[in-house]
């Protein structure tokens, strides 16, 4: 019902009440005009009053009913309006739900953060406890190592063998503790090197003693020096334990911490007790060689290529750069042409190239290696060892390195190419050798070979080790070369002999030039 209908209903009620009042008024007038008795007049009046009361009650009831109906309709209209608004924007209930949800999320996040805090606190506490344990175990191992080295200085025979065995075990245990110290590996380098020297000495000396030999005076002196070095480590251990006991994980691992400072002091002490030999100044291998004329250079080329039976050689200018050389073009009796470079200083063959193909495979790998070695010796490259052979069609390439004190000098690599059809050397690249080759002075190998072997054999099969000098970022690095197989693939790994870190890994792959370590 609309508001207009409600208003109309109210007006009808008013009209009925008005007619009732008018009717009552006429009746009163009629009674008075007729002159009736007082009783009749009283009864009539009473009747009129009753009718008026009834009419008033009916009027009031109709009015109240109309007002209630109006209120009901207005309330219903307001509800409809609120419902329409709720469909467009969140009402109070929606905001309340959002606030409650947000509060629950904040409480949950707070709980997670609190749990995370305690987890992090627990992890850091556990880490600090690990540092303390490592410091305690290190101190104990060094204490025992120092004592056994001291006893070994005067021991002989079976007692010496027993003490050397203990020295080896203790010098293997201590570095494992050092590896967990909360500092940079560079800060523990001198300490690790000292312990590795003790391990290496014990292994070698023990082998001598168990085979019935005795320690030479030089080895006895070396033993005394090791005792002094380890004594310095033992003296520094209590301070490390104290710092580990007092510090938190963050404090111990912070740059410039008191813990790190104690290790730095120890490193300086060890370096003073065991100074490293100064590296030999770098120089070109031919720097002190006399210069040769172009004619002399041609004669030396002919001597190197005597097996090729050259029929003509002509000068082709001069190459400058780090390795100045005379250039030549030559031809043999079969029409094969060559390009060669002979150094101005020393008259050494630095480069040989041939462009004629070799189709037949008349010579096997072993014969090609022999041909290449003979060719090198004829050109003045002696004490060379083949380290890799690759075959591609009718050609075989052999890599040679010089060997000094059983160390392979990969920095001085020479490559020789052999024609498998004719069995002659048709290529050479010796620039690295001529630029770098010289006698080296090698320091001690700090990382024990048995430790390197044990680590390698955990992953590789058919493991073999040798010392090698490799080029590494513009410098020469002494390494342990680890050769081994994994899942049918041959690998070469080069382990820094001073730190034990892996410097380089190569896997042998098949290429268009044959099998190569890449």
C-alpha positions as CSV (number, residue, x, y, z in Angstrom):
1,X,0.0,0.0,0.0
2,X,1.4,3.4,-1.0
3,X,1.4,6.5,1.2
4,X,-1.4,8.0,-0.9
5,X,-3.6,5.0,-0.1
6,X,-2.8,5.3,3.6
7,X,-3.7,9.0,3.6
8,X,-7.0,8.2,1.8
9,X,-7.9,5.6,4.4
10,X,-7.3,8.1,7.2
11,X,-9.6,10.6,5.6
12,X,-12.4,8.1,5.3
13,X,-12.1,7.3,9.0
14,X,-12.3,11.0,9.8
15,X,-15.4,11.3,7.6
16,X,-17.2,8.4,9.4
17,X,-16.4,10.0,12.8
18,X,-17.6,13.4,11.6
19,X,-21.0,11.9,10.4
20,X,-21.4,10.1,13.8
21,X,-20.9,13.3,15.6
22,X,-23.4,15.1,13.4
23,X,-26.0,12.4,13.9
24,X,-25.6,12.6,17.7
25,X,-26.0,16.3,17.6
26,X,-29.3,16.1,15.5
27,X,-30.7,13.5,18.0
28,X,-30.0,15.8,20.9
29,X,-31.7,18.7,19.2
30,X,-34.8,16.5,18.3
31,X,-35.2,15.3,21.9
32,X,-35.1,18.9,23.2
33,X,-37.6,20.1,20.7
34,X,-40.1,17.3,21.6
35,X,-40.2,18.4,25.2
36,X,-39.8,14.8,26.6
37,X,-39.5,14.0,30.2
38,X,-36.4,14.4,32.2
39,X,-35.9,10.7,32.3
40,X,-36.4,10.4,28.7
41,X,-34.1,13.3,28.2
42,X,-31.5,11.7,30.5
43,X,-31.8,8.4,28.8
44,X,-31.5,10.0,25.5
45,X,-28.4,12.0,26.7
46,X,-26.9,8.9,28.1
47,X,-27.5,7.1,24.8
48,X,-26.0,10.0,22.9
49,X,-22.9,9.9,25.1
50,X,-22.5,6.2,24.6
51,X,-22.8,6.6,20.9
52,X,-20.2,9.3,21.1
53,X,-17.8,7.2,23.1
54,X,-18.3,4.3,20.6
55,X,-17.7,6.7,17.7
56,X,-14.6,8.2,19.4
57,X,-13.3,4.7,20.1
58,X,-13.9,3.6,16.6
59,X,-12.3,6.8,15.3
60,X,-9.2,6.3,17.6
61,X,-8.9,2.7,16.5
62,X,-9.1,3.6,12.9
63,X,-6.5,6.3,13.3
64,X,-4.1,4.1,15.2
65,X,-4.5,1.3,12.7
66,X,-3.8,3.8,9.9
67,X,-0.7,5.1,11.7
68,X,0.6,1.5,12.4
69,X,0.1,0.6,8.7
70,X,2.0,3.8,7.7
71,X,4.8,3.0,10.1
72,X,5.0,-0.6,8.8
73,X,5.2,0.6,5.3
74,X,7.8,3.1,6.1
75,X,9.9,0.5,7.9
76,X,9.6,-1.8,5.0
77,X,10.7,0.9,2.6
78,X,13.7,1.7,4.8
79,X,14.7,-2.0,4.8
80,X,14.5,-2.1,1.1
81,X,16.6,1.0,0.8
82,X,19.3,-0.5,3.1
83,X,19.3,-3.8,1.1
84,X,19.9,-1.8,-2.1
85,X,22.8,0.1,-0.5
86,X,24.3,-3.2,0.9
87,X,24.5,-4.5,-2.7
88,X,26.7,-1.6,-3.7
89,X,29.0,-1.0,-0.6
90,X,29.9,-3.0,2.5
91,X,27.7,-2.2,5.4
92,X,28.7,-2.1,9.0
93,X,28.6,-5.9,9.1
94,X,31.1,-6.1,6.3
95,X,33.4,-3.7,7.9
96,X,33.2,-5.6,11.1
97,X,34.0,-8.9,9.4
98,X,36.9,-7.2,7.7
99,X,38.3,-5.8,10.9
100,X,37.9,-9.2,12.7
101,X,39.6,-11.0,9.8
102,X,42.5,-8.5,9.8
103,X,42.8,-8.9,13.6
104,X,43.0,-12.7,13.3
105,X,45.6,-12.4,10.5
106,X,47.7,-10.0,12.6
107,X,47.6,-12.3,15.5
108,X,48.5,-15.3,13.3
109,X,51.4,-13.3,11.8
110,X,52.6,-12.3,15.3
111,X,52.5,-15.9,16.3
112,X,54.5,-16.9,13.2
113,X,57.1,-14.2,13.8
114,X,57.4,-15.2,17.4
115,X,57.9,-18.9,16.5
116,X,60.4,-17.8,13.8
117,X,62.3,-15.7,16.3
118,X,62.6,-18.6,18.6
119,X,63.6,-20.9,15.7
120,X,66.3,-18.4,14.6
121,X,67.5,-18.0,18.2
122,X,67.7,-21.7,18.6
123,X,69.6,-22.1,15.3
124,X,72.1,-19.4,16.2
125,X,72.6,-21.0,19.6
126,X,73.2,-24.3,18.0
127,X,75.7,-22.7,15.6
128,X,77.6,-21.1,18.4
129,X,77.7,-24.4,20.2
130,X,79.2,-25.9,17.1
131,X,81.9,-23.3,17.0
132,X,82.7,-24.0,20.6
133,X,82.9,-27.7,20.1
134,X,85.2,-27.2,17.1
135,X,87.5,-25.0,19.2
136,X,87.6,-27.5,22.1
137,X,88.3,-30.4,19.7
138,X,90.9,-28.4,17.9
139,X,92.7,-27.5,21.1
140,X,92.8,-31.1,22.2
141,X,94.1,-32.4,18.9
142,X,96.8,-29.7,18.7
143,X,97.8,-30.5,22.3
144,X,98.2,-34.2,21.5
145,X,100.0,-33.4,18.2
146,X,102.5,-31.1,19.9
147,X,103.2,-33.8,22.6
148,X,103.7,-36.6,20.0
149,X,106.0,-34.4,17.8
150,X,108.1,-33.6,20.9
151,X,108.4,-37.3,21.7
152,X,109.2,-38.2,18.1
153,X,112.3,-36.0,18.2
154,X,114.1,-38.5,20.3
155,X,112.3,-41.7,19.4
156,X,113.6,-44.6,17.2
157,X,112.3,-47.8,15.6
158,X,108.9,-49.1,16.6
159,X,108.2,-46.3,19.0
160,X,109.0,-43.7,16.4
161,X,106.6,-45.5,14.0
162,X,103.9,-45.5,16.6
163,X,104.3,-41.8,17.3
164,X,104.4,-40.9,13.6
165,X,101.2,-42.8,13.1
166,X,99.6,-40.7,15.9
167,X,101.0,-37.5,14.4
168,X,99.5,-38.3,11.1
169,X,96.0,-39.1,12.6
170,X,96.1,-35.9,14.8
171,X,97.2,-33.7,11.9
172,X,94.3,-35.1,9.9
173,X,91.7,-34.4,12.6
174,X,92.8,-30.9,13.4
175,X,92.1,-29.4,9.9
176,X,88.5,-30.8,10.0
177,X,88.0,-28.6,13.1
178,X,89.6,-25.6,11.3
179,X,87.2,-26.1,8.4
180,X,84.2,-25.3,10.7
181,X,85.8,-22.1,12.2
182,X,83.5,-19.1,11.6
183,X,86.0,-17.2,9.5
184,X,87.2,-16.7,6.0
185,X,89.3,-19.5,4.6
186,X,92.1,-17.0,3.8
187,X,92.4,-16.3,7.6
188,X,93.1,-20.0,8.3
189,X,95.4,-20.6,5.3
190,X,98.6,-20.5,7.3
191,X,97.1,-22.7,10.0
192,X,95.9,-25.3,7.5
193,X,99.2,-25.2,5.7
194,X,101.1,-25.9,9.0
195,X,98.8,-28.9,9.9
196,X,99.1,-30.2,6.3
197,X,102.9,-30.0,6.5
198,X,102.8,-32.1,9.7
199,X,100.5,-34.6,8.0
200,X,102.7,-34.8,4.9
201,X,105.9,-35.2,6.9
202,X,104.4,-37.9,9.1
203,X,103.2,-39.9,6.1
204,X,106.6,-39.8,4.4
205,X,108.6,-40.4,7.5
206,X,106.4,-43.3,8.6
207,X,106.8,-45.0,5.2
208,X,110.6,-44.7,5.6
209,X,110.6,-46.1,9.1
210,X,108.2,-49.0,8.4
211,X,110.4,-50.0,5.5
212,X,113.3,-50.4,7.9
213,X,115.0,-47.0,7.2
214,X,115.9,-44.2,9.6
215,X,115.3,-40.5,9.5
216,X,118.1,-38.5,7.9
217,X,119.6,-35.4,9.7
218,X,117.6,-33.2,7.4
219,X,114.4,-34.9,8.3
220,X,115.2,-34.7,12.0
221,X,115.7,-31.0,11.5
222,X,112.4,-30.8,9.7
223,X,110.7,-32.6,12.6
224,X,112.2,-30.1,15.1
225,X,110.9,-27.2,12.9
226,X,107.4,-28.7,12.8
227,X,107.4,-29.1,16.6
228,X,108.2,-25.4,16.9
229,X,105.4,-24.4,14.5
230,X,102.8,-26.7,16.1
231,X,104.0,-25.4,19.5
232,X,102.9,-21.9,18.3
233,X,99.5,-23.2,17.4
234,X,99.1,-25.0,20.7
235,X,100.0,-21.7,22.5
236,X,97.3,-19.9,20.6
237,X,94.6,-22.5,21.1
238,X,93.4,-21.4,24.6
239,X,92.6,-17.9,23.4
240,X,90.5,-19.4,20.5
241,X,88.6,-21.5,23.0
242,X,88.0,-18.5,25.3
243,X,86.7,-16.4,22.4
244,X,84.5,-19.2,21.2
245,X,83.1,-19.7,24.7
246,X,82.3,-16.1,25.3
247,X,81.0,-15.1,21.9
248,X,77.7,-15.5,20.1
249,X,77.4,-16.9,16.6
250,X,77.1,-13.4,15.1
251,X,80.0,-12.0,17.1
252,X,82.3,-14.9,16.2
253,X,81.6,-14.7,12.5
254,X,81.7,-10.9,12.3
255,X,84.5,-9.3,10.2
256,X,87.3,-8.1,12.5
257,X,86.0,-10.0,15.5
258,X,88.3,-10.9,18.4
259,X,88.2,-14.5,17.2
260,X,89.4,-13.5,13.7
261,X,92.1,-11.3,15.3
262,X,93.4,-14.3,17.3
263,X,93.7,-16.3,14.1
264,X,95.4,-13.4,12.3
265,X,98.0,-13.2,15.0
266,X,98.6,-16.9,14.8
267,X,99.0,-16.7,11.0
268,X,101.6,-14.0,11.4
269,X,103.5,-16.1,13.9
270,X,103.4,-19.2,11.6
271,X,104.5,-17.1,8.6
272,X,107.5,-15.9,10.6
273,X,108.4,-19.4,11.5
274,X,107.9,-20.8,8.0
275,X,108.6,-18.0,5.5
276,X,107.5,-18.8,1.9
277,X,110.2,-18.7,-0.8
278,X,110.0,-15.6,-2.9
279,X,108.7,-16.5,-6.4
280,X,111.3,-16.4,-9.2
281,X,111.0,-13.3,-11.3
282,X,109.2,-14.1,-14.6
283,X,111.2,-13.8,-17.7
284,X,111.0,-15.1,-21.3
285,X,112.8,-18.3,-21.8
286,X,114.8,-16.8,-24.7
287,X,115.6,-13.5,-23.0
288,X,119.2,-14.4,-22.5
289,X,119.7,-16.1,-25.9
290,X,121.7,-14.5,-28.7
291,X,120.0,-13.3,-31.8
292,X,120.4,-15.2,-35.0
293,X,120.4,-14.0,-38.6
294,X,117.7,-14.9,-41.1
295,X,120.2,-17.3,-42.8
296,X,120.9,-19.1,-39.5
297,X,117.2,-19.3,-38.8
298,X,116.7,-21.0,-42.2
299,X,119.4,-23.5,-41.5
300,X,117.9,-24.4,-38.2
301,X,114.5,-24.9,-39.9
302,X,116.0,-27.2,-42.4
303,X,117.6,-29.2,-39.6
304,X,114.3,-29.6,-37.8
305,X,112.5,-30.7,-41.0
306,X,115.2,-33.1,-42.1
307,X,112.7,-35.9,-42.2
308,X,110.3,-34.0,-44.5
309,X,113.0,-33.8,-47.3
310,X,112.4,-30.2,-48.1
311,X,113.1,-29.1,-51.7
312,X,112.7,-25.4,-51.2
313,X,112.6,-22.8,-48.4
314,X,112.1,-19.1,-48.9
315,X,111.9,-16.2,-46.4
316,X,108.5,-14.6,-45.9
317,X,109.3,-11.6,-43.7
318,X,109.5,-11.1,-39.9
319,X,106.8,-11.5,-37.2
320,X,106.9,-9.1,-34.3
321,X,105.2,-9.2,-30.9
322,X,106.1,-10.9,-27.7
323,X,108.1,-13.6,-29.6
324,X,109.8,-12.0,-32.6
325,X,110.5,-14.6,-35.3
326,X,111.5,-15.0,-39.0
327,X,108.8,-16.4,-41.2
328,X,109.4,-19.0,-43.9
329,X,107.5,-20.9,-46.5
330,X,108.7,-24.4,-47.5
331,X,107.8,-27.3,-49.8
332,X,108.7,-31.0,-49.7
333,X,109.2,-33.5,-52.5
334,X,105.5,-34.5,-52.4
335,X,104.3,-31.0,-53.1
336,X,103.2,-30.4,-49.4
337,X,103.7,-26.8,-48.4
338,X,104.6,-25.5,-44.9
339,X,104.6,-22.2,-43.1
340,X,107.1,-21.9,-40.2
341,X,108.4,-19.3,-37.7
342,X,111.9,-19.4,-36.2
343,X,112.6,-17.1,-33.2
344,X,115.1,-14.3,-33.7
345,X,116.6,-15.0,-30.2
346,X,117.9,-18.5,-30.0
347,X,116.8,-19.7,-33.5
348,X,114.1,-22.0,-32.1
349,X,111.2,-23.4,-34.1
350,X,108.1,-21.7,-32.7
351,X,105.4,-22.6,-35.2
352,X,104.9,-25.1,-38.1
353,X,101.8,-25.5,-40.2
354,X,100.9,-27.7,-43.2
355,X,97.8,-27.4,-45.2
356,X,97.8,-30.6,-47.2
357,X,95.2,-33.2,-46.0
358,X,96.2,-36.6,-44.6
359,X,93.6,-39.2,-45.7
360,X,95.0,-42.6,-44.8
361,X,95.4,-43.9,-41.2
362,X,98.6,-45.9,-41.7
363,X,100.1,-45.3,-38.2
364,X,98.5,-46.0,-34.8
365,X,98.4,-43.7,-31.8
366,X,101.5,-45.2,-30.1
367,X,103.6,-44.8,-33.3
368,X,102.4,-41.2,-33.7
369,X,103.5,-40.3,-30.2
370,X,107.0,-41.8,-30.9
371,X,107.2,-39.8,-34.1
372,X,106.2,-36.6,-32.3
373,X,108.7,-37.1,-29.5
374,X,111.6,-37.7,-32.0
375,X,110.6,-34.6,-33.9
376,X,110.7,-32.5,-30.7
377,X,114.1,-33.8,-29.6
378,X,115.5,-33.0,-33.0
379,X,114.3,-29.4,-32.6
380,X,115.8,-29.1,-29.1
381,X,112.8,-29.8,-26.9
382,X,114.0,-32.3,-24.4
383,X,112.6,-33.9,-21.2
384,X,109.1,-33.7,-22.6
385,X,106.3,-36.0,-21.6
386,X,103.1,-36.7,-23.6
387,X,100.0,-35.9,-21.6
388,X,97.2,-36.1,-24.2
389,X,96.6,-37.6,-27.6
390,X,93.7,-36.7,-29.9
391,X,92.9,-38.2,-33.3
392,X,90.9,-36.6,-36.1
393,X,90.8,-38.4,-39.4
394,X,94.3,-38.9,-40.8
395,X,95.9,-36.5,-38.2
396,X,97.0,-37.2,-34.7
397,X,97.8,-34.3,-32.2
398,X,100.0,-35.0,-29.2
399,X,100.3,-32.6,-26.2
400,X,103.7,-32.5,-24.5
401,X,104.7,-30.8,-21.3
402,X,108.2,-30.6,-19.6
403,X,108.5,-32.3,-16.3
404,X,110.6,-31.0,-13.4
405,X,110.8,-32.8,-10.0
406,X,107.9,-34.9,-11.2
407,X,105.7,-31.8,-11.6
408,X,104.0,-31.5,-15.0
409,X,104.4,-27.9,-16.3
410,X,101.2,-27.3,-18.2
411,X,102.2,-23.7,-18.4
412,X,104.9,-24.7,-21.0
413,X,102.7,-26.8,-23.2
414,X,103.9,-27.9,-26.7
415,X,101.6,-29.4,-29.4
416,X,102.8,-31.6,-32.3
417,X,100.6,-32.7,-35.2
418,X,101.5,-36.0,-37.0
419,X,100.3,-37.1,-40.4
420,X,99.1,-40.6,-40.0
421,X,99.3,-41.2,-43.7
422,X,103.0,-40.5,-44.1
423,X,104.2,-40.8,-40.5
424,X,105.8,-37.3,-40.3
425,X,105.3,-34.3,-38.1
426,X,103.4,-31.6,-40.0
427,X,102.6,-29.1,-37.2
428,X,104.0,-27.6,-34.1
429,X,102.9,-24.9,-31.6
430,X,105.6,-24.1,-29.0
431,X,104.9,-20.4,-28.2
432,X,103.9,-21.1,-24.5
433,X,107.1,-23.1,-24.0
434,X,109.4,-20.5,-25.5
435,X,107.8,-17.7,-23.6
436,X,107.6,-19.3,-20.1
437,X,109.9,-22.3,-19.8
438,X,112.5,-22.0,-17.0
439,X,113.6,-23.9,-13.9
440,X,111.1,-23.4,-11.1
441,X,111.4,-23.5,-7.4
442,X,108.4,-25.4,-5.9
443,X,107.3,-24.8,-2.3
444,X,105.9,-27.7,-0.2
445,X,102.6,-29.3,-1.2
446,X,100.6,-28.3,1.9
447,X,97.6,-30.5,1.1
448,X,98.3,-34.1,1.8
449,X,98.1,-36.4,-1.2
450,X,96.3,-39.1,0.8
451,X,93.6,-36.7,1.7
452,X,93.1,-35.6,-1.9
453,X,93.0,-39.2,-3.0
454,X,90.4,-40.2,-0.4
455,X,88.2,-37.3,-1.4
456,X,88.5,-38.2,-5.1
457,X,87.8,-41.8,-4.6
458,X,84.4,-41.0,-3.0
459,X,83.2,-39.9,-6.4
460,X,85.6,-41.2,-9.1
461,X,86.9,-44.6,-10.2
462,X,90.4,-45.5,-11.4
463,X,91.9,-42.5,-9.7
464,X,95.5,-41.4,-10.3
465,X,97.3,-38.3,-8.9
466,X,100.3,-36.2,-10.0
467,X,101.5,-32.7,-9.2
468,X,101.0,-30.2,-11.9
469,X,101.7,-26.5,-12.5
470,X,98.8,-24.9,-14.4
471,X,98.0,-21.3,-15.6
472,X,95.4,-19.7,-13.5
473,X,94.2,-16.1,-14.0
474,X,97.5,-14.8,-15.0
475,X,99.6,-16.8,-12.6
476,X,101.0,-20.2,-12.1
477,X,99.3,-22.5,-9.6
478,X,100.8,-25.7,-8.1
479,X,98.0,-28.4,-8.0
480,X,97.3,-32.0,-7.5
481,X,96.0,-33.4,-10.9
482,X,93.3,-35.9,-10.2
483,X,92.5,-38.2,-13.1
484,X,89.4,-40.4,-12.7
485,X,86.2,-41.8,-14.3
486,X,82.6,-41.2,-13.4
487,X,79.6,-42.8,-15.1
488,X,81.8,-43.6,-18.1
489,X,83.2,-40.1,-18.5
490,X,86.9,-39.3,-17.9
491,X,87.6,-36.3,-15.7
492,X,90.6,-34.2,-14.8
493,X,90.4,-32.2,-11.6
494,X,93.1,-29.7,-10.4
495,X,93.2,-29.3,-6.6
496,X,95.1,-26.3,-5.3
497,X,98.1,-27.8,-3.4
498,X,98.1,-24.9,-0.9
499,X,94.4,-24.7,0.0
500,X,92.8,-27.9,-1.1
501,X,90.2,-26.0,-3.1
502,X,89.3,-27.2,-6.6
503,X,90.9,-24.8,-9.1
504,X,89.6,-26.4,-12.4
505,X,87.7,-29.4,-13.7
506,X,87.8,-30.8,-17.2
507,X,85.7,-33.5,-18.8
508,X,86.8,-35.4,-21.9
509,X,84.4,-34.8,-24.7
510,X,84.2,-36.0,-28.4
511,X,84.7,-33.0,-30.8
512,X,85.4,-32.6,-34.5
513,X,89.1,-32.7,-33.4
514,X,88.8,-36.0,-31.6
515,X,88.6,-36.6,-27.8
516,X,89.6,-33.5,-25.8
517,X,89.5,-32.5,-22.1
518,X,87.2,-29.4,-22.2
